[in-house]
């Protein structure tokens, strides 16, 4: 649509999206349903958006097939010669109106009086050829045959049904559609500890003679230390090990996002910058079997066009991990059309699988109304059957396994992860190297095996777990309250939840979430939670609100204390 096309032009000459030029064909029927051009745009032509990149525009009369042919030839030569965009403005009209059942004469009587009086283009062209002494009988016969084929196709469409998964051919050969049951399972994705340490050294190597910023140097030293000692691996380290390990296994990785290379929260530093010469070093490159497999890019704040492009890449190459990260979770709002109309329903609606990963920084930790939520309520509303994986994981190791699982499944599903902000430097949000090691895998649910006979069991997901953990210790409730973490929100891991709750048959069940009631998880998950547990849950969280978060820190902290107290109780 026009919105996506308008966003595509500004990205068309950026390295991650440069296709060597595109031929854009605008079928300009001079009307938008019932809206005239002067009511639908400020520009003179619908192609004026091409001026953003100074692309040439060829205006051509759609009733002149020879001119259209010549324009197409010029466009093809332009792209081949200059590897840049060119636009064809095919000026024409809709004879039936917006569709075959619409009546355009209600709103454009003069325009359609002229159209009604004008012969169709095939008749105009045939008359011209006949005037030049060219026999058109063959063309007329072919036109009749085409009409018959169209009619037969429409009749056959009424009884059409998909009888084979034809999208698993070509680049997709060997893949299949995954079921809900399969999406609840996780293959072992751990690696030998020596391999993890080897990758850690590669991730923290600095080229000889490279003048590094002192803070970045300290960052790399700390990362290397945690990997070598096997203690205190933080979120960004777990993420880097996941991507480095996939590259080492020969899998291409394409990672893009807004300030994603350094990290919007200064957590990654995937590209080092020489402070003297400006030279750059991509830290993931040494781990890759093939340097062409490493695509790490910053992107402009043009979410819809960028996500459309990344979705397309994921459709073309199932053996490449394609990841897009929003600067903040709310920014998926701008790309909602492609998410709703293509990604979430890719298999069901379009018969196409995708393994696209979307990272949405999420959490009510002081960002205010516009930088706090990845909209979990919208994500869960889009979930049905085996269409989508939604996760909000709580440990670096589990995030590592989640990313690796995406490529080690024998099928592809879109994955949306509500990633943390405050937890990136949280001292408790760390993992040991053994959690990345042999025999380990992604866990859909993390139990609290330290508490044997609690009076209350609190289920939660994501960042709020650490707030509950701290408050539980401060209140002396370590033996009275068990904390169970739901790491995968969809497909809902009913059996894993039931198993985690089985030892606590008499305990009160509480679901705790930091989000407002109308923007959280409970409204969608409550039926599944209660069916798995065999009894009801009580919700603890912020009340419903028109905005995701307050903008005053003191209010935010007071709300957090209240919801944690409500969840834990007094014992």
RODO-2510 file (C-alpha; in nm, 4 decimals, decimal comma):
residues 571
     n   res          X          Y          Z
     1     x     0,0000     0,0000     0,0000
     2     x     0,0990     0,3656    -0,0321
     3     x     0,2275     0,3864     0,3254
     4     x     0,4722     0,0985     0,2870
     5     x     0,5796     0,2169    -0,0580
     6     x     0,6458     0,5644     0,0738
     7     x     0,8671     0,4121     0,3457
     8     x     1,0490     0,1861     0,0993
     9     x     1,1949     0,4748    -0,0997
    10     x     1,4002     0,6213     0,1890
    11     x     1,5474     0,2769     0,2638
    12     x     1,6079     0,1723    -0,0979
    13     x     1,9680     0,2971    -0,1143
    14     x     2,0713     0,1836     0,2326
    15     x     2,3061    -0,1153     0,2272
    16     x     2,0763    -0,3669     0,4025
    17     x     1,7926    -0,2967     0,1571
    18     x     1,9659    -0,2028    -0,1682
    19     x     1,8432    -0,4478    -0,4324
    20     x     2,0266    -0,2827    -0,7190
    21     x     1,7220    -0,0805    -0,8128
    22     x     1,3506    -0,1563    -0,8364
    23     x     1,1045    -0,0907    -1,1184
    24     x     0,7943     0,0512    -0,9512
    25     x     0,4723     0,0292    -1,1522
    26     x     0,1875     0,2501    -1,0309
    27     x    -0,1472     0,1440    -1,1769
    28     x    -0,2919     0,4926    -1,1629
    29     x    -0,6687     0,4502    -1,2048
    30     x    -0,7186     0,8139    -1,0949
    31     x    -0,9564     0,7290    -0,8129
    32     x    -0,9319     0,5798    -0,4643
    33     x    -1,2581     0,3897    -0,4249
    34     x    -1,4735     0,7031    -0,4180
    35     x    -1,1999     0,9590    -0,3432
    36     x    -1,0749     1,1911    -0,6171
    37     x    -0,7007     1,2716    -0,6484
    38     x    -0,7466     1,6252    -0,5180
    39     x    -0,9080     1,4767    -0,2063
    40     x    -0,6452     1,2066    -0,1523
    41     x    -0,3062     1,3759    -0,1792
    42     x    -0,1333     1,7127    -0,1782
    43     x     0,1080     1,6264    -0,4596
    44     x     0,0215     1,6645    -0,8263
    45     x     0,1075     1,3060    -0,9146
    46     x     0,0809     0,9875    -0,7048
    47     x     0,4407     0,9153    -0,8041
    48     x     0,5830     1,2355    -0,6562
    49     x     0,6989     1,0312    -0,3561
    50     x     0,9836     0,9116    -0,5856
    51     x     1,1352     1,2601    -0,5609
    52     x     1,2690     1,1512    -0,2199
    53     x     1,5422     0,9596    -0,4002
    54     x     1,5344     1,1554    -0,7281
    55     x     1,4132     0,8489    -0,9161
    56     x     1,2928     0,9198    -1,2719
    57     x     0,9201     0,8847    -1,3365
    58     x     0,7793     0,7795    -1,6740
    59     x     0,4169     0,8845    -1,7220
    60     x     0,2418     0,6776    -1,9882
    61     x    -0,1089     0,6465    -2,1277
    62     x    -0,2509     0,3059    -2,0335
    63     x    -0,4664     0,3092    -2,3484
    64     x    -0,1509     0,3045    -2,5660
    65     x     0,0016    -0,0484    -2,5444
    66     x     0,2936     0,0396    -2,7723
    67     x     0,3901     0,3334    -2,5526
    68     x     0,3580     0,1153    -2,2415
    69     x     0,5899    -0,1409    -2,4018
    70     x     0,8496     0,1227    -2,4850
    71     x     0,8348     0,2656    -2,1346
    72     x     0,8891    -0,0828    -1,9885
    73     x     1,1961    -0,1295    -2,2078
    74     x     1,3376     0,2063    -2,0953
    75     x     1,2746     0,1178    -1,7288
    76     x     1,4463    -0,2197    -1,7628
    77     x     1,7509    -0,0617    -1,9308
    78     x     1,7660     0,2107    -1,6649
    79     x     1,7743    -0,0388    -1,3792
    80     x     2,0288    -0,2602    -1,5549
    81     x     2,2565     0,0350    -1,6314
    82     x     2,2324     0,2445    -1,3150
    83     x     2,1171    -0,0102    -1,0531
    84     x     1,8692     0,2381    -0,9119
    85     x     1,4945     0,2864    -0,8875
    86     x     1,2679     0,4011    -1,1676
    87     x     0,8918     0,4529    -1,1632
    88     x     0,6265     0,3902    -1,4286
    89     x     0,3067     0,5916    -1,3847
    90     x     0,0534     0,3897    -1,5846
    91     x    -0,2329     0,6377    -1,6248
    92     x    -0,5543     0,4423    -1,6760
    93     x    -0,8974     0,3896    -1,5178
    94     x    -1,1230     0,1276    -1,3601
    95     x    -1,4111     0,0450    -1,5880
    96     x    -1,6234    -0,1386    -1,3219
    97     x    -1,5225     0,0973    -1,0401
    98     x    -1,3552    -0,0151    -0,7182
    99     x    -1,4578    -0,3750    -0,7888
   100     x    -1,6990    -0,5685    -1,0078
   101     x    -1,9882    -0,4975    -0,7710
   102     x    -1,9252    -0,1300    -0,7022
   103     x    -2,1224     0,1561    -0,8578
   104     x    -1,8798     0,4447    -0,9203
   105     x    -2,1382     0,6625    -1,0924
   106     x    -2,2831     0,7582    -0,7528
   107     x    -1,9792     0,9736    -0,6802
   108     x    -1,7973     1,0249    -1,0147
   109     x    -2,0771     1,0648    -1,2732
   110     x    -1,8821     1,2821    -1,5179
   111     x    -1,5728     1,0644    -1,5122
   112     x    -1,7720     0,7470    -1,5736
   113     x    -1,9798     0,9085    -1,8450
   114     x    -1,6515     0,9554    -2,0328
   115     x    -1,5396     0,5998    -1,9500
   116     x    -1,8707     0,4524    -2,0671
   117     x    -1,8343     0,6325    -2,3987
   118     x    -1,4786     0,5100    -2,4472
   119     x    -1,4070     0,1682    -2,6047
   120     x    -1,1930    -0,0748    -2,3994
   121     x    -0,8202    -0,0699    -2,4660
   122     x    -0,8244    -0,3948    -2,6628
   123     x    -1,0801    -0,2491    -2,9053
   124     x    -0,8841     0,0753    -2,9396
   125     x    -0,5656    -0,1152    -3,0143
   126     x    -0,7358    -0,3550    -3,2571
   127     x    -0,8837    -0,0613    -3,4492
   128     x    -0,5424     0,1008    -3,4753
   129     x    -0,3842    -0,2213    -3,6050
   130     x    -0,6642    -0,2715    -3,8576
   131     x    -0,6151     0,0842    -3,9795
   132     x    -0,2516    -0,0086    -4,0411
   133     x    -0,3609    -0,3151    -4,2408
   134     x    -0,2743    -0,5723    -3,9758
   135     x    -0,4985    -0,8779    -3,9399
   136     x    -0,6361    -0,8916    -3,5817
   137     x    -0,8471    -1,2058    -3,6114
   138     x    -0,5882    -1,4165    -3,4280
   139     x    -0,5792    -1,1645    -3,1430
   140     x    -0,9596    -1,1721    -3,1200
   141     x    -0,9596    -1,5539    -3,1067
   142     x    -0,6966    -1,5518    -2,8317
   143     x    -0,9020    -1,2981    -2,6378
   144     x    -1,2030    -1,5295    -2,6511
   145     x    -0,9872    -1,8218    -2,5352
   146     x    -0,8530    -1,6150    -2,2472
   147     x    -1,2049    -1,5212    -2,1397
   148     x    -1,2965    -1,8896    -2,1368
   149     x    -0,9913    -1,9737    -1,9266
   150     x    -1,0771    -1,7013    -1,6777
   151     x    -1,4341    -1,8254    -1,6483
   152     x    -1,3123    -2,1841    -1,6019
   153     x    -1,0640    -2,0718    -1,3373
   154     x    -1,3324    -1,8871    -1,1427
   155     x    -1,5555    -2,1948    -1,1533
   156     x    -1,2716    -2,4224    -1,0373
   157     x    -1,1819    -2,1858    -0,7531
   158     x    -1,5131    -2,2589    -0,5825
   159     x    -1,4080    -2,6167    -0,5106
   160     x    -1,0327    -2,5566    -0,4656
   161     x    -0,8603    -2,6930    -0,1585
   162     x    -0,4923    -2,7213    -0,0671
   163     x    -0,3831    -3,0800    -0,1231
   164     x    -0,0097    -3,0446    -0,0651
   165     x     0,2291    -2,8182     0,1206
   166     x     0,3766    -2,6753    -0,1981
   167     x     0,5658    -2,4055    -0,0128
   168     x     0,8117    -2,6661     0,1178
   169     x     0,9954    -2,6841    -0,2129
   170     x     1,3054    -2,5156    -0,3490
   171     x     1,4914    -2,3419    -0,0648
   172     x     1,2337    -2,4860     0,1761
   173     x     1,2876    -2,8486     0,0806
   174     x     1,3295    -3,0615     0,3925
   175     x     1,1139    -2,8389     0,6149
   176     x     0,7549    -2,8962     0,7203
   177     x     0,4757    -2,7320     0,9166
   178     x     0,5266    -2,7685     1,2902
   179     x     0,2411    -2,8607     1,5211
   180     x     0,1492    -2,7045     1,8538
   181     x     0,2792    -3,0114     2,0357
   182     x     0,6146    -2,9837     1,8568
   183     x     0,6368    -2,6135     1,9434
   184     x     0,6186    -2,7057     2,3109
   185     x     0,9242    -2,9260     2,2775
   186     x     1,2829    -2,8117     2,2687
   187     x     1,5802    -3,0015     2,1266
   188     x     1,9030    -2,9893     2,3222
   189     x     2,0811    -2,6724     2,2148
   190     x     2,3638    -2,6621     2,4681
   191     x     2,7268    -2,6651     2,3574
   192     x     3,0517    -2,8050     2,4986
   193     x     3,1990    -2,5676     2,7546
   194     x     3,5285    -2,5500     2,5641
   195     x     3,3399    -2,4361     2,2532
   196     x     3,1593    -2,1688     2,4517
   197     x     3,4886    -2,0423     2,5914
   198     x     3,6403    -2,0427     2,2417
   199     x     3,3500    -1,8330     2,1159
   200     x     3,3876    -1,6046     2,4146
   201     x     3,7503    -1,5374     2,3259
   202     x     3,6570    -1,4618     1,9659
   203     x     3,3809    -1,2248     2,0779
   204     x     3,6195    -1,0270     2,2974
   205     x     3,9292    -1,0132     2,0765
   206     x     4,0439    -0,6675     1,9719
   207     x     4,2391    -0,6241     1,6457
   208     x     4,6092    -0,5459     1,6894
   209     x     4,6761    -0,1741     1,7111
   210     x     4,3074    -0,0935     1,7604
   211     x     4,2497     0,2166     1,9748
   212     x     3,9499     0,1200     2,1854
   213     x     3,7359     0,3417     2,4054
   214     x     3,8300     0,2613     2,7687
   215     x     3,4697     0,1870     2,8655
   216     x     3,4264    -0,0524     2,5749
   217     x     3,7578    -0,2184     2,6628
   218     x     3,6336    -0,2741     3,0181
   219     x     3,3055    -0,4095     2,8791
   220     x     3,4937    -0,6697     2,6725
   221     x     3,7207    -0,7628     2,9626
   222     x     3,4222    -0,8229     3,1892
   223     x     3,2503    -1,0335     2,9229
   224     x     3,5602    -1,2461     2,8711
   225     x     3,6025    -1,2899     3,2458
   226     x     3,2470    -1,4131     3,3010
   227     x     3,2742    -1,6646     3,0183
   228     x     3,6153    -1,7932     3,1263
   229     x     3,5147    -1,8275     3,4919
   230     x     3,1681    -1,9564     3,4021
   231     x     2,9963    -1,7207     3,6460
   232     x     2,7774    -1,4134     3,6081
   233     x     2,7016    -1,4246     3,2339
   234     x     2,4592    -1,1405     3,1644
   235     x     2,1804    -1,1055     2,9092
   236     x     2,3846    -0,9527     2,6290
   237     x     2,6538    -1,2179     2,6712
   238     x     2,3996    -1,4970     2,6390
   239     x     2,2605    -1,3318     2,3277
   240     x     2,6055    -1,2852     2,1713
   241     x     2,6964    -1,6488     2,2376
   242     x     2,3742    -1,7619     2,0679
   243     x     2,4452    -1,5709     1,7476
   244     x     2,8166    -1,6559     1,7480
   245     x     2,7420    -2,0261     1,7947
   246     x     2,4962    -2,0321     1,5042
   247     x     2,7486    -1,8562     1,2807
   248     x     3,0131    -2,1075     1,3879
   249     x     2,7765    -2,3857     1,2814
   250     x     2,7535    -2,2329     0,9345
   251     x     2,4138    -2,0680     0,9717
   252     x     2,3791    -1,7155     0,8302
   253     x     2,2540    -1,4504     1,0719
   254     x     2,0826    -1,1271     0,9669
   255     x     2,0233    -0,8968     1,2630
   256     x     1,8847    -0,5475     1,2209
   257     x     1,7143    -0,2865     1,4299
   258     x     1,7120     0,0688     1,5493
   259     x     2,0515     0,1302     1,7184
   260     x     2,0788    -0,2479     1,7370
   261     x     2,4520    -0,2828     1,6655
   262     x     2,5640    -0,0991     1,9775
   263     x     2,2342    -0,1704     2,1489
   264     x     1,9779     0,0966     2,2307
   265     x     2,0734     0,0439     2,5960
   266     x     2,4506     0,0226     2,5316
   267     x     2,4436    -0,3489     2,6002
   268     x     2,5901    -0,5107     2,2858
   269     x     2,8926    -0,3365     2,1324
   270     x     2,8868    -0,5757     1,8365
   271     x     3,0889    -0,3265     1,6344
   272     x     3,4026    -0,1755     1,7804
   273     x     3,5177     0,1682     1,6641
   274     x     3,8817     0,2741     1,6560
   275     x     3,8982     0,6026     1,8433
   276     x     4,1855     0,7299     1,6265
   277     x     4,1163     0,6116     1,2717
   278     x     3,7421     0,5404     1,2840
   279     x     3,8035     0,1826     1,1655
   280     x     3,5402    -0,0719     1,2608
   281     x     3,5536    -0,4319     1,3794
   282     x     3,2490    -0,6606     1,3866
   283     x     3,2924    -0,8839     1,6899
   284     x     3,0726    -1,1645     1,5533
   285     x     3,2755    -1,1987     1,2324
   286     x     3,5632    -1,4122     1,3727
   287     x     3,3137    -1,6775     1,4861
   288     x     3,1549    -1,7194     1,1420
   289     x     3,2462    -1,9985     0,9020
   290     x     3,1741    -1,7569     0,6191
   291     x     3,2008    -1,3781     0,6546
   292     x     2,9134    -1,3420     0,4088
   293     x     2,6911    -1,5046     0,6708
   294     x     2,7232    -1,2051     0,9044
   295     x     2,4697    -0,9284     0,8401
   296     x     2,4454    -0,6891     1,1332
   297     x     2,2835    -0,3548     1,0555
   298     x     2,1347    -0,0487     1,2140
   299     x     1,8056     0,0561     1,0577
   300     x     1,6156     0,3833     1,0303
   301     x     1,3046     0,4525     1,2352
   302     x     1,0862     0,3256     0,9529
   303     x     0,9381     0,0188     1,1161
   304     x     0,6746    -0,0873     0,8646
   305     x     0,8953    -0,0956     0,5555
   306     x     1,1856    -0,2519     0,7446
   307     x     0,9745    -0,5303     0,8952
   308     x     0,8155    -0,5951     0,5547
   309     x     1,1634    -0,6394     0,4080
   310     x     1,2858    -0,8664     0,6885
   311     x     0,9728    -1,0799     0,6572
   312     x     1,0491    -1,1162     0,2870
   313     x     1,4069    -1,2254     0,3588
   314     x     1,2805    -1,4865     0,6056
   315     x     1,0471    -1,6270     0,3403
   316     x     1,3296    -1,6564     0,0894
   317     x     1,5865    -1,8284     0,3123
   318     x     1,4711    -2,0582     0,5946
   319     x     1,8308    -2,1466     0,6820
   320     x     1,9140    -1,7877     0,7762
   321     x     1,8231    -1,6543     1,1185
   322     x     1,6489    -1,3229     1,0489
   323     x     1,6005    -1,0969     1,3523
   324     x     1,4492    -0,7505     1,3767
   325     x     1,4600    -0,5515     1,6981
   326     x     1,2404    -0,2529     1,7708
   327     x     1,4065     0,0269     1,9623
   328     x     1,1197    -0,0008     2,2098
   329     x     0,8376    -0,2507     2,2118
   330     x     0,5706     0,0058     2,1258
   331     x     0,7362     0,0678     1,7914
   332     x     0,5774    -0,2507     1,6596
   333     x     0,2617    -0,0347     1,6505
   334     x     0,3976     0,1328     1,3363
   335     x     0,4446    -0,2064     1,1688
   336     x     0,1127    -0,3499     1,2858
   337     x    -0,0252    -0,3996     0,9312
   338     x     0,2487    -0,6391     0,8203
   339     x     0,2464    -0,8159     1,1568
   340     x    -0,1301    -0,8734     1,1555
   341     x    -0,1804    -0,9317     0,7840
   342     x     0,1324    -1,1332     0,7011
   343     x     0,3493    -1,2537     0,9883
   344     x     0,0971    -1,3745     1,2461
   345     x    -0,1124    -1,5500     0,9799
   346     x     0,1668    -1,6471     0,7413
   347     x     0,0865    -2,0180     0,7215
   348     x    -0,2884    -1,9939     0,7721
   349     x    -0,3550    -1,7159     0,5223
   350     x    -0,0637    -1,7246     0,2794
   351     x     0,0540    -2,0876     0,3015
   352     x     0,4058    -1,9689     0,3747
   353     x     0,6250    -2,0430     0,6754
   354     x     0,8608    -1,7926     0,8313
   355     x     1,1184    -1,8125     1,1071
   356     x     1,1367    -1,4363     1,1565
   357     x     1,2352    -1,3267     1,5084
   358     x     1,1024    -0,9989     1,6509
   359     x     1,2586    -0,8555     1,9677
   360     x     1,0457    -0,6047     2,1582
   361     x     1,2115    -0,4310     2,4562
   362     x     0,9456    -0,4409     2,7271
   363     x     0,9053    -0,3541     3,0929
   364     x     0,7603    -0,0884     3,3202
   365     x     1,0853     0,0500     3,4560
   366     x     1,0605     0,4272     3,4196
   367     x     1,0379     0,4775     3,0451
   368     x     0,7001     0,6479     3,0659
   369     x     0,3877     0,5814     2,8593
   370     x     0,5668     0,5553     2,5235
   371     x     0,8656     0,3334     2,6071
   372     x     0,7356     0,0645     2,8390
   373     x     0,5430    -0,2072     2,6597
   374     x     0,5694    -0,4521     2,3741
   375     x     0,1909    -0,4858     2,3962
   376     x     0,1665    -0,8483     2,5154
   377     x    -0,2126    -0,8270     2,5052
   378     x    -0,2013    -0,7645     2,1297
   379     x     0,0531    -1,0391     2,0735
   380     x    -0,1550    -1,2947     2,2631
   381     x    -0,4702    -1,1818     2,0835
   382     x    -0,2975    -1,2757     1,7565
   383     x    -0,2116    -1,6266     1,8786
   384     x    -0,4124    -1,9277     1,7610
   385     x    -0,2941    -2,2840     1,7344
   386     x     0,0561    -2,3176     1,5943
   387     x     0,0861    -1,9784     1,4269
   388     x     0,3260    -1,7954     1,6543
   389     x     0,5686    -1,8284     1,9460
   390     x     0,5555    -1,5570     2,2117
   391     x     0,8086    -1,5608     2,4936
   392     x     0,9195    -1,3476     2,7865
   393     x     1,2230    -1,5244     2,9258
   394     x     1,3961    -1,4439     3,2515
   395     x     1,7533    -1,5728     3,2207
   396     x     2,0380    -1,5176     2,9737
   397     x     2,0817    -1,8930     2,9304
   398     x     1,7171    -1,9499     2,8457
   399     x     1,7335    -1,6670     2,5910
   400     x     2,0415    -1,8330     2,4389
   401     x     1,8514    -2,1607     2,4018
   402     x     1,5398    -1,9901     2,2657
   403     x     1,7389    -1,8291     1,9831
   404     x     1,9244    -2,1499     1,9027
   405     x     1,6029    -2,3547     1,9127
   406     x     1,4639    -2,1302     1,6400
   407     x     1,7200    -2,2697     1,3960
   408     x     1,7393    -2,6263     1,5258
   409     x     1,3709    -2,7008     1,4875
   410     x     1,2851    -2,8940     1,1663
   411     x     1,0252    -2,6263     1,0912
   412     x     1,0003    -2,2497     1,1083
   413     x     0,7640    -2,0355     1,3152
   414     x     0,7670    -1,6613     1,3836
   415     x     0,9046    -1,5825     1,7283
   416     x     0,8279    -1,2663     1,9257
   417     x     1,0327    -1,2081     2,2403
   418     x     0,9494    -0,9446     2,4991
   419     x     1,3081    -0,8600     2,5870
   420     x     1,4217    -0,6792     2,9032
   421     x     1,5671    -0,3368     2,9616
   422     x     1,6274    -0,3079     3,3355
   423     x     1,7459    -0,6692     3,3513
   424     x     2,0339    -0,6023     3,1125
   425     x     2,2445    -0,4896     3,4105
   426     x     2,0516    -0,6535     3,6943
   427     x     2,2964    -0,8358     3,9212
   428     x     2,0544    -1,1242     3,9758
   429     x     1,9732    -1,1705     3,6078
   430     x     2,2786    -1,3778     3,5222
   431     x     2,3501    -1,7383     3,4315
   432     x     2,6368    -1,9800     3,4851
   433     x     2,8184    -2,1263     3,1854
   434     x     2,6951    -2,4757     3,2733
   435     x     2,3409    -2,3593     3,1862
   436     x     2,4626    -2,3168     2,8262
   437     x     2,6422    -2,6501     2,8263
   438     x     2,5776    -3,0079     2,7140
   439     x     2,2361    -3,1529     2,7874
   440     x     2,0664    -2,8152     2,8267
   441     x     1,7721    -2,6749     2,6317
   442     x     1,5062    -2,4056     2,6385
   443     x     1,2662    -2,4356     2,9322
   444     x     0,9074    -2,3239     2,8787
   445     x     0,8509    -2,3142     3,2556
   446     x     1,1063    -2,2688     3,5360
   447     x     1,0045    -2,4225     3,8666
   448     x     1,0963    -2,3146     4,2172
   449     x     1,2317    -2,6422     4,3517
   450     x     1,3755    -2,4805     4,6648
   451     x     1,0312    -2,4278     4,8190
   452     x     0,8654    -2,7546     4,9230
   453     x     0,5431    -2,6660     5,1059
   454     x     0,4441    -2,3092     5,0329
   455     x     0,1180    -2,1472     5,1319
   456     x     0,1125    -1,9540     4,8073
   457     x     0,2451    -2,0117     4,4541
   458     x     0,2990    -1,7043     4,2378
   459     x     0,3256    -1,7528     3,8620
   460     x     0,4779    -1,4707     3,6611
   461     x     0,6739    -1,3937     3,3473
   462     x     0,9724    -1,1722     3,2746
   463     x     1,1148    -0,8900     3,4835
   464     x     0,8606    -0,8929     3,7661
   465     x     1,0098    -1,2235     3,8856
   466     x     1,3191    -1,0422     4,0143
   467     x     1,1077    -0,7878     4,2017
   468     x     0,9136    -1,0719     4,3615
   469     x     1,2357    -1,2582     4,4430
   470     x     1,3866    -0,9588     4,6243
   471     x     1,0671    -0,8762     4,8123
   472     x     1,0184    -1,2400     4,9142
   473     x     1,3633    -1,2438     5,0734
   474     x     1,3113    -0,9075     5,2448
   475     x     0,9794    -1,0278     5,3914
   476     x     1,1191    -1,3606     5,5080
   477     x     0,8795    -1,5573     5,2880
   478     x     1,1353    -1,7847     5,1204
   479     x     0,9663    -2,0976     5,2592
   480     x     0,6109    -1,9761     5,2300
   481     x     0,5909    -1,8498     4,8704
   482     x     0,7044    -2,0376     4,5598
   483     x     0,7812    -1,8420     4,2426
   484     x     0,7179    -2,0205     3,9117
   485     x     0,8200    -1,8556     3,5854
   486     x     0,6258    -1,8926     3,2611
   487     x     0,8928    -1,8438     2,9939
   488     x     0,6903    -1,9324     2,6837
   489     x     0,3523    -1,7660     2,6708
   490     x     0,2351    -1,9255     2,3464
   491     x     0,1861    -2,2003     2,2553
   492     x     0,0801    -2,2333     2,6161
   493     x     0,2821    -2,5094     2,7907
   494     x    -0,0111    -2,6631     2,9779
   495     x     0,1647    -2,9887     3,0725
   496     x     0,4736    -2,8078     3,2023
   497     x     0,2569    -2,5706     3,4091
   498     x     0,0571    -2,8614     3,5494
   499     x     0,3755    -3,0462     3,6415
   500     x     0,5228    -2,7375     3,8094
   501     x     0,2071    -2,6884     4,0186
   502     x     0,1473    -3,0550     4,1018
   503     x     0,3472    -3,0511     4,4288
   504     x     0,1439    -2,7540     4,5549
   505     x    -0,2104    -2,8917     4,5605
   506     x    -0,3234    -2,6922     4,8651
   507     x    -0,1393    -2,3644     4,8017
   508     x    -0,3150    -2,0493     4,6881
   509     x    -0,2456    -1,9737     4,3212
   510     x    -0,1637    -1,6171     4,2151
   511     x    -0,0759    -1,4755     3,8764
   512     x     0,1409    -1,1629     3,9081
   513     x     0,2044    -0,9155     3,6265
   514     x     0,3368    -0,5613     3,6290
   515     x     0,1278    -0,4507     3,3312
   516     x    -0,2158    -0,2855     3,3628
   517     x    -0,4945    -0,5427     3,3668
   518     x    -0,6103    -0,4575     3,0148
   519     x    -0,2548    -0,4665     2,8756
   520     x    -0,1138    -0,7757     3,0399
   521     x    -0,1274    -1,1526     3,0008
   522     x    -0,3914    -1,2695     3,2446
   523     x    -0,7026    -1,1936     3,0412
   524     x    -0,5719    -1,4220     2,7661
   525     x    -0,3959    -1,6850     2,9758
   526     x    -0,6398    -1,7248     3,2666
   527     x    -0,8490    -2,0020     3,1028
   528     x    -0,5334    -2,1936     3,0114
   529     x    -0,3759    -2,1452     3,3550
   530     x    -0,6858    -2,2571     3,5374
   531     x    -0,7379    -2,5577     3,3130
   532     x    -0,3768    -2,6671     3,3696
   533     x    -0,4023    -2,6173     3,7447
   534     x    -0,7561    -2,7479     3,7860
   535     x    -0,8499    -2,4486     4,0000
   536     x    -0,8711    -2,0686     3,9777
   537     x    -0,5975    -1,8094     4,0021
   538     x    -0,6057    -1,4717     4,1698
   539     x    -0,4481    -1,1851     3,9757
   540     x    -0,2057    -0,9358     4,1300
   541     x    -0,1073    -0,6406     3,9140
   542     x    -0,1790    -0,2852     3,8139
   543     x    -0,5440    -0,1959     3,7529
   544     x    -0,6707    -0,1303     3,4021
   545     x    -0,5401     0,1914     3,2522
   546     x    -0,5724     0,3916     2,9315
   547     x    -0,1930     0,4347     2,9145
   548     x     0,0684     0,1615     2,9613
   549     x     0,2669     0,3359     3,2353
   550     x     0,2807     0,6502     3,4443
   551     x     0,5552     0,9027     3,3786
   552     x     0,6396     0,9881     3,7397
   553     x     0,9014     0,7599     3,8941
   554     x     0,7626     0,7790     4,2486
   555     x     0,4179     0,6735     4,1298
   556     x     0,5629     0,3881     3,9251
   557     x     0,7618     0,2574     4,2222
   558     x     0,4623     0,2843     4,4542
   559     x     0,2530     0,0821     4,2103
   560     x     0,5276    -0,1803     4,1860
   561     x     0,5519    -0,2166     4,5632
   562     x     0,1756    -0,2518     4,5886
   563     x     0,1402    -0,5240     4,3256
   564     x     0,4341    -0,7227     4,4677
   565     x     0,2866    -0,6983     4,8179
   566     x    -0,0501    -0,8108     4,6859
   567     x     0,1105    -1,1099     4,5142
   568     x     0,3234    -1,2248     4,8067
   569     x     0,0823    -1,1468     5,0877
   570     x     0,1941    -1,1537     5,4484
   571     x     0,2608    -1,5255     5,4594
***
